[in-house]
Amino acid sequence: MGAVGLNFGSATSGQGFDVTATVNQIVTNLKTVESPWKNQLAALTGKDTTLSSLGAQFATLSTDLQNLTDFSGTMAYKTGSSSNTNVLNLSSASAAAVAGTHTIVVQNLAQRSSAASDAVSASDVLTGGITFKVGTGVWQTVNVGNGSSAATLSGLSAAINNAALGVTASVLTNADGSERLSLVSQTSGAAGEITIANSSNHPSSPTTLADLTTAGKNMGLGLTTIQDGVDATITVDGVTLTSAANTVANAIPGVTFQLLSAGSTGSNSTPESIQVVIANDTTSIETAISTFVTDYNAAMKALNMQEGKDSSGNAEPLYGTSVLAQLQQGLLSAMSSSFGSNGINSLISLGITANASADGTISLDADKLSTALNSNFAQVVSFFQDTGNFGSTFTNTLNGLGNSGASGGAISLARSENSSQETMLNDNVSKQEALIASQKTRLTTELNMANQILQSIPQMIQQVSEMYSAVTGYNKNNG
């Protein structure tokens, strides 16, 4: 603690001293006790920041690995192709799809049923009603003027749509301005067949539409089904299947494809056979493994950096710590292990090798990885996904080193230990600050009183001098 002095000149000058400056100097000296604590806190904060950054990198590495070890992850991705995309186009291939080649013949496409009326003038007033059913459903009747709609073709169309009867009604306009009512089934295929009621198929309530404005129109305005609802018919590997829609998702497990046209026919009238190939998505797997290698190297370089000094010449926060050595050794050991007797039993067999710099980083031979995926795909999957193989082993390693794990990883435990020390040091600083605040208040009071006494000394001397003069009759001013 530095020396503190009171500078007030002559004791009889009446000037006193600067109480605030004196108290602040004393407080500054008292605060020197906190310096070691605060230095330790700064060092711990630096470690926490570094550990947090490393924890994020280990978490990224864990996510990369999970993409490869998850049964429904990247390893399960499939790609597909069609030999004639004008006839059949693949939409998707999920994890449930199995690699292989399939032969598909498109006999006919699915189509929606539709119906239409004769043409009438847009302003013609109608009467009667329309009765129809969709597929095997019940007969439905919509009368002209239903729902307060106008007794016109457009009013009838609106009433049908408002009733939500399984069809979409619209008014089609011809070049001469005349209009036709159109009904399109909302259900594709045979199940959506529109049937217009007449005296034969529904004599109890046939369609009774009539045009009051223009006489001579056919009964029901000629409303009839003009396109039947038809299911698509295809053969898949020799098995005949039907589909109500042209988007087919139940013919090949995990595969969805779109039928675009019936296969072209040759001289023997046989539809074209389309070859559909489902393959493993090795491109996505190669990208995922490349990302894993890149993120692993980033984590290793971050660890290696802690072995040196920063730009100011100070040791990095984790320099010489046991947790740094634990993290480095954990990664190196897990990456260099071999598993089983398969051809794909180590990272080396996938084209992943240690760099010549011997700094723990690795490199990827893309050609060797591609060869391994194309020739030993099942073994590559086993290497990442089987229990006791690389994927599960390295996952456990990352859990033990990072922020996760049953009892906390090395990084998590190190941060927890730092937190305990920080709590103790902050508590010491808080107690010292409270003590200093108390002493500051006491010192300020005492020094203010002392200062008042010093400032009053000249007046007290003057009073004593006057009392002495009055008693002795001696006045020093008169000799």
HELIX and SHEET records of a PDB file:
HELIX    1   1 VAL A   19  LYS A   31  1                                  13    
HELIX    2   2 THR A   32  GLU A   34  5                                   3    
HELIX    3   3 SER A   35  THR A   69  1                                  35    
HELIX    4   4 THR A   74  ALA A   76  5                                   3    
HELIX    5   5 ASN A  146  SER A  148  5                                   3    
HELIX    6   6 LEU A  153  ALA A  163  1                                  11    
HELIX    7   7 ALA A  190  GLY A  192  5                                   3    
HELIX    8   8 MET A  219  GLY A  222  5                                   4    
HELIX    9   9 THR A  282  MET A  305  1                                  24    
HELIX   10  10 SER A  322  MET A  335  1                                  14    
HELIX   11  11 ILE A  348  LEU A  350  5                                   3    
HELIX   12  12 ALA A  366  SER A  375  1                                  10    
HELIX   13  13 PHE A  377  GLN A  385  1                                   9    
HELIX   14  14 PHE A  390  LEU A  401  1                                  12    
HELIX   15  15 ALA A  410  THR A  472  1                                  63    
HELIX   16  16 LYS A  476  ASN A  478  5                                   3    
SHEET    1   A 5 LYS A  78  SER A  82  0                                        
SHEET    2   A 5 SER A 273  ASN A 280 -1                                        
SHEET    3   A 5 GLY A 100  ASN A 108 -1                                        
SHEET    4   A 5 ALA A 232  VAL A 236 -1                                        
SHEET    5   A 5 VAL A 239  SER A 243 -1                                        
SHEET    1   B 3 LEU A  88  ALA A  93  0                                        
SHEET    2   B 3 VAL A 255  LEU A 259 -1                                        
SHEET    3   B 3 THR A 247  ILE A 252 -1                                        
SHEET    1   C 4 VAL A 167  THR A 173  0                                        
SHEET    2   C 4 GLU A 179  SER A 188 -1                                        
SHEET    3   C 4 ARG A 112  ALA A 116 -1                                        
SHEET    4   C 4 THR A 224  GLN A 227 -1                                        
SHEET    1   D 2 LEU A 126  THR A 127  0                                        
SHEET    2   D 2 ALA A 210  ASP A 211 -1                                        
SHEET    1   E 3 GLN A 140  ASN A 143  0                                        
SHEET    2   E 3 GLY A 129  VAL A 134 -1                                        
SHEET    3   E 3 ILE A 194  ILE A 196 -1                                        
SHEET    1   F 2 ILE A 352  ALA A 354  0                                        
SHEET    2   F 2 ILE A 362  LEU A 364 -1                                        
END                                                                             
